[in-house]
Amino acid sequence: MWDWHRLRNSAFSQGLKLMSDPRVAKLLSNPTVMKLVMQALQLRSTVQGTVDEQGRALARRLQLVTREDVSHLIARLRELEDTLQSVLDKDSPAAGHPMATPDSDTNE
């Protein structure tokens, strides 16, 4: 299996070494090269967005639960818990009220 963390760190350190090379600095000062670099970065973002969208579409077609669905459900559950707690707090008897103690007999 690939160790993605180590691979990423290695690529990052190699990139830093390249950036310190004066030939690379001269190359990157060329507007045409920078335009190509920016297009490459945008392409990566576009491809990632397309892959993500296709994954969501496939999950919908297969009726799979996504992380987004779980996040929405958790948020909704918290809202309902807060609502229930506020209703319970409002309906609870106040301290000193005759109904507040379980030993009080009001039906004598």
VMD Tcl script that draws the C-alpha trace (Angstrom):
set ca {
  {0.00 0.00 0.00}
  {1.01 3.58 -0.59}
  {1.97 5.81 2.28}
  {0.26 8.96 1.01}
  {1.53 11.13 3.86}
  {5.15 10.24 3.16}
  {4.63 10.63 -0.59}
  {3.10 14.08 -0.12}
  {5.91 15.20 2.19}
  {8.51 13.92 -0.25}
  {6.90 15.74 -3.17}
  {6.69 18.91 -1.10}
  {10.37 18.79 -0.14}
  {11.39 18.10 -3.75}
  {9.27 21.06 -4.84}
  {11.03 23.32 -2.37}
  {14.40 22.17 -3.70}
  {13.29 22.97 -7.25}
  {12.05 26.42 -6.25}
  {15.50 27.31 -4.92}
  {17.09 26.53 -8.31}
  {17.70 29.80 -10.25}
  {16.80 28.12 -13.55}
  {13.35 27.23 -12.21}
  {12.88 30.76 -10.87}
  {13.72 32.15 -14.31}
  {11.32 29.72 -15.96}
  {8.51 30.66 -13.58}
  {9.03 34.35 -14.30}
  {7.86 33.67 -17.87}
  {4.15 34.70 -18.16}
  {3.39 31.86 -20.58}
  {4.73 29.27 -18.17}
  {2.79 30.79 -15.28}
  {-0.37 30.75 -17.39}
  {0.15 27.03 -18.06}
  {0.77 26.34 -14.37}
  {-2.44 28.15 -13.44}
  {-4.40 26.20 -16.06}
  {-2.99 22.95 -14.68}
  {-4.09 23.88 -11.16}
  {-7.55 24.84 -12.42}
  {-7.79 21.57 -14.33}
  {-7.03 19.62 -11.15}
  {-9.79 21.50 -9.34}
  {-12.23 20.92 -12.19}
  {-11.46 17.20 -12.34}
  {-11.85 16.89 -8.56}
  {-15.22 18.65 -8.69}
  {-16.41 16.39 -11.51}
  {-15.31 13.25 -9.68}
  {-17.05 14.42 -6.49}
  {-20.27 15.19 -8.35}
  {-20.23 11.84 -10.14}
  {-19.69 10.11 -6.81}
  {-22.70 11.90 -5.31}
  {-24.81 11.01 -8.37}
  {-23.82 7.36 -8.09}
  {-24.64 7.35 -4.37}
  {-28.09 8.80 -5.13}
  {-28.74 6.21 -7.85}
  {-27.70 3.37 -5.54}
  {-29.56 4.98 -2.63}
  {-26.41 5.09 -0.50}
  {-26.01 7.36 2.48}
  {-23.35 10.03 1.99}
  {-21.36 12.00 4.56}
  {-23.45 15.03 3.63}
  {-26.65 13.09 4.41}
  {-25.27 12.04 7.80}
  {-24.26 15.63 8.59}
  {-27.77 16.86 7.77}
  {-29.32 14.15 9.93}
  {-27.05 14.94 12.87}
  {-27.87 18.65 12.61}
  {-31.61 17.90 12.45}
  {-31.34 15.54 15.42}
  {-29.64 18.25 17.48}
  {-32.41 20.71 16.58}
  {-35.07 18.22 17.67}
  {-33.22 17.48 20.92}
  {-33.03 21.21 21.69}
  {-36.73 21.63 20.92}
  {-37.64 18.67 23.13}
  {-35.48 19.98 25.96}
  {-37.10 23.43 25.77}
  {-40.58 21.84 25.87}
  {-39.61 19.68 28.85}
  {-38.10 22.68 30.65}
  {-41.23 24.75 30.04}
  {-43.58 21.99 31.24}
  {-41.60 21.02 34.34}
  {-43.20 22.19 37.61}
  {-41.59 25.16 39.31}
  {-39.88 24.71 42.67}
  {-42.32 25.17 45.55}
  {-45.35 24.36 43.42}
  {-47.68 21.80 45.10}
  {-47.26 19.42 42.16}
  {-43.46 19.62 42.38}
  {-43.13 16.97 45.08}
  {-44.09 13.40 44.34}
  {-45.31 12.85 47.97}
  {-47.98 15.55 47.86}
  {-51.54 14.20 47.74}
  {-53.89 16.63 46.03}
  {-56.70 14.12 45.42}
  {-57.72 13.50 49.05}
}
mol new
graphics top color blue
foreach p $ca { graphics top sphere $p radius 0.5 }
foreach p [lrange $ca 0 end-1] q [lrange $ca 1 end] { graphics top cylinder $p $q radius 0.2 }
display resetview
